[in-house]
Amino acid sequence: MVGIRDAEIIAPNFKKRLSGVTSTIIQLIPIQRALGQKVAALGPGLPDTLPHVRFRDLPALWKPPRGKRFRIWHARRNIEMLPAILMRDVLRMPLKVVFTSASQRKHTGWTKWLISRMDGVIAVCGKTSAYLEVPNTVILHGIDTERFSPPADKAEAKRQCGLDPKANIIGCFGRVRHQKGTDLFVDAMIRLLPSRPNWTAVVAGRATSKHVAFEDELKARVNAAGLAERIRFVGEHTNINDWYRALDLFIAPQRWEGFGLTPLEAMSTGVPVIATNVGAFPELIATGVEETGVIIARDDLDAMVIAAATWMDDATRRAVAAKRARVHATENFAIEGEAKRIGNFYAGIR
């Protein structure tokens, strides 16, 4: 808990269900606080350790924080923009409202109106920015590059995950569902692994109740192909960073993605990435001379098979890209950099 008079930025979270937005708030606020940004969360579904204010404290927003003319209310959803507009425009509270947009589709008239009332708008990537009809600033997400870091001993990292330390490991991490393209990854591995006995595939992530049948069907395909020992479904893990360390190659096969952090997490761990051209993936992965991976067409199994085969069969290319990937991620996508850019954005609000 923090005193609302000392909170210069309010970060509301008005949904209990864990989501990418909630995760962003949880990860960013401690970094922002460490950088001197006096941010406090508001709402349910957040850990008690996070600095926060209570709904009953909101009347105190009529008084700006010490030494300031206004507070910043940083919304990330429609339901967080609307009350801020009412507090600012109807109740005349000294607020400036910032909105971060992650949507990659045409906005409804209602959402357009809400966004038009903002004092500042952030887009999480260039593709998102293209759907906005107001001036905006692109600030790409960052990750904890200390948590997602290469292992001192790759073989030991594999052993700790129960994998063969001598095998090459290719992975696909995230929710198991059609949207995430898990079936494309599995089908690509069914084609590729029989002729590559030194490779094992790992699917890490949870299938929610709605998608259990989808996961069961994928497991049935794997069993029918006789590859149950080499295409492994390992479920959801809190130590997912350890699983990244066991990888030699990562595939992000999504059919659609709002942003997508898994390629960043893989690259930060020193793993080259094959990713589809969705979300922010084309803005995250370096291709060409200084490649950290490659971008392929979405929903294209043949393209995935060809790309994966090329990388699986070229250990030198993987090794070079792995080193570049770590440097690329730490120099461009550390979460501290994201927090600093957001702080600079706040400072520009007048």
N, C-alpha and C positions, 0 to 999 in steps of 0.2 A: 504494500500500500504506500502511495505517496500523497502528499498534500496537493490538492488541485491547484492551489495558488502557486505551487512550484512546477506545475506541469505546463510547459509552453507548447507542446504538441500532443494532441489526443489522437490515438490510433484505435478507432472503434472496431469491434469484431462482433457482429450481431447474428452470427450463426453458430450453434453449438457443435454442429457436425465438423469434424476435421476435414480441412480442404487445403488446397494449395495456398489460398489467401491466408488462412489461419497459420499455416506453417511459415509463410513469409513474415508475418507479424512476430511470431515466436522467435524466429532466428534473427530478425533485424533489430528489434528493440534493444537487446543487450549491447549490440555493437554500436548502435546510435548513442546509447547512454555513455558508453566508454569514450565516444568521440565528443562528448559534451552536449549532445542534443537532448534536451529535457523532455523525453517522450514518455507517455504513460498510456497503457492500454485501457480499454473500456469494453465490458461485455463478457459473455459466458464463453466456456470452451477453451480457456487459456490457463496455463499453469500458475499456481499461486506465487511462484518465485518471480513472475514477471511484474515489473512496476505497473500498478494500475490504480485507477480511480473508480468511484462508485457512481451509479446513476443518481443517487440522492445528492451527490456533490455538484450536479450540473447547474443548479441556480448560481453557484459561485462563478460561472462563466461570464456573468455580467461584469465582473471586474477582471481586467486583463492581468496577466502575470506581472510580477515586479519588474519594472524597467522596460516593459513592452507595451505597444499600442493594441496588440491583439494576440489571440492564440491561433494556432493552425489546427484544423480538424482534417486529418488525412483519411479519407474514405476510399474503400476499395470495392464497394458494392452499391447498388442502387439504394438499398434499405439504409445505407449509412450516409448517402448524400442527402436524402430528403429531410431527415431531422435537422441536419446542419443548416440547410437552406432556411428552414422554419426558424431556427434559433437566431440565425444571422439577420434575416430579412423581416421577420414578423416580430420576434422578441427583441430585436436590435442588440443582440449580444455581439461584442467585438471579436468576431471570428473571421478567418480567412479559410476557405474550403478548398482542399486539394483532392483530386481524384486520380487514382492509378487505374488505368484500363488494361485488361489482359485479353479482351474479346477480339476475335478475328472473324467478325461477321458484321453485316449491316445492323446498326442499332435501331430499335423501335423508336417511334416518335417520342414516347415517354422518356426513354433513356437519353435521347438527343437533347430533350429539354433540360433534364437534370444536368447533363454535362455542360450545357451552354451557360449554366448558372455558376460554374466553378470559377474560382480565382486562379487556378492553375491546374494543368492536366499533364500527367505522366503516362507514357505508353511503355509497356515492358519490352517491346521490340519494334522493328521497322514495319513488320506486317500489321501489327496492331495499330500503329500510327496511321497507316494508310486508310483505315476505316473511320478515323476520327475527322470531324468536320470543323474542329476548332484548333487553334495553335496548341502544340504539345511538345513535350521534350521526351526523347527516348532515353530511358535508363534501364539497361539490361540487368536481369537478376544476377546475383553472385552466389557463391557457395563458400562453405568453410573449407579452405584449402589445406588446413592443418589436419582436420578430420579425414578428408579425402586426399590421402598422400600415398606415394608408392611404398611398398614393403621393402625392408632391408634384405629380405630373403624370399624370393618369389616361391620357391619350392616349399618353404615352411608355411607360407601364407596359404598355399593350396592344401597342405596337410592339415592345417588347423580348421579348414572348412570340410574336412572329410573327403577331399578329392585326391586323386593320384598325383603326387608331386612331380611325376615325370610327364604327365599329359599336358597338352595345350588345352586351355579352357576358353570357350566362347560363351558370352552371356547375353541375356535379355532380362532386364529388371524393370519392375513396375507392376501395376495392377494387371491381372490376367483377364482380358476381355477383348472383344472384337475390335473396339476402337483403338486399342493399344497395339493391334497387329500381332498379338502373341501367336496366332495360328500361322502367320506368314513365317515367323522365325522357326516354328516347329517344322513346318513343311520344308523349309529350306534345309534344315538340319537332317531331315529324313532323306533328302536327296544327296547331301554332301558327306555325311559321316561314314556310310559304308565303304567309300573309297579312301577315307582318311582315318585309319585306325588310331592315330596318335592324338585325336581330338575328342573332347567331351563338351557337351552343351549343358548350360544351366539356365533354368527359368526360375527367377526369384521374384516372389510377389504373391499377393493374396487374391483369390477369387472371391468376391462377395457373394452372398446367397443367390443373387440374381444371375451370376455368371458361373456358378459351380458346374452346371450342365455343359457349358462351353469348355471349361477346363477338363471335365471328365472325357469329353469327346477327343480332346487333344491327346490325353493320356492313352486313350484307346488306339489312336492312330500310331502313337509311338510303340505301344505293345505289339500291334499288328506288324510293324516294321522290324520287330526284334531288337529295338534299340532302348529298351527301358533302363538299361544300366549306363547308357551313354547320353541320353537326353533326360536330365534329372529335373524334377519339379521340387524345389526345396522350400517353398512357402515364403512367408514374410519373416524378416529378421530385423531386429533393432540394430544389429551390428552389420548393416549392409555395407559399410565401408570396408569391412574385412573381406567380404565377398568380392568387391571390386578389386581388391589387391590380389586375388587369386586368378584374375582374368588376363588373357593374352589379347583378346579382341572383344569388342562390345558392339551389339547391334541394337539400334533404336528403331523398331519397325512400325511406328505409329501410323495409323490412317488419318488421325486428327490429333492435334495437341495445342493447348493454349499457349504454353511456353515450352516446358520440358527441361527439367534439370538433369536428367540421367546422363546425357552426353557430357555435360560439364563435370559431373561427379566422376565419370569414367576417365575423362582426359586429365583431370586433376590427380587421379591415381596413377597416371602414366599408362593409360590404355587407349589405343587408337579406336576410332568410332566409325561405323557405317550407320548412317541415319537417313531417314526419308525426308523429303522436302516439305515438312510441315512445321507448324509452330515457329519457334525461333531457331530451329536447328541450322538452317543455312547461314545464320548470323553468328553461330557459336563455333562452328567447325571450320578450320582453315584447310582449304584445298589448294591444289597447285603445287608450286615449288616447295613451300614450307608446310606441306600437308600434315594435318593431325588426324585425318580421316577422309571420308568421301560421302557425298550426298547422292542419293538415288531417288527415283520417282516413287511416290507413295503407292501403296496397293499393287506393287509390281513384283510378283514372286520371282520371275526370271531374272530381273535386275538384281534382286537381293542375292540369288544363288550365284550369279556371275561375280558380283562384288565380293561376296564372302569367300568364294573359291580363290579369287586373286590374292586376297589378304592372307587367307589361311595357308596358302602355298608359298608365301614369301616372308620368311622369318626376318630377313634383313630390313625389308620395308617396314614391318611391324616395329622392330627395335628402334629404327630412326624416328618413326612417327610417335612412338611412345615417349621418347625424350622431348620431342617438340610439344607434345600434348600437355605435358606437365608445365612447361614454361609458358605456353599459351594460356593455360587456365589460371596460373598464379599471377601472371602479369595483367590479364584482362578481366578476370571474372572472380576475383576474391570478394567475399561479401563486404569486407571493409571498404572496398572501392565503391560498391553500390551505396553503402550507407553515406559515404562522403559526398557522392553525387546528389543524393537526396537532400543532404544537409545544405549543399550549395543551392539547390532548387528552392528550399524553404527560404534561404537568405535573399533570394531574388523576388519573393512575394512582397508586393507593396500595397 
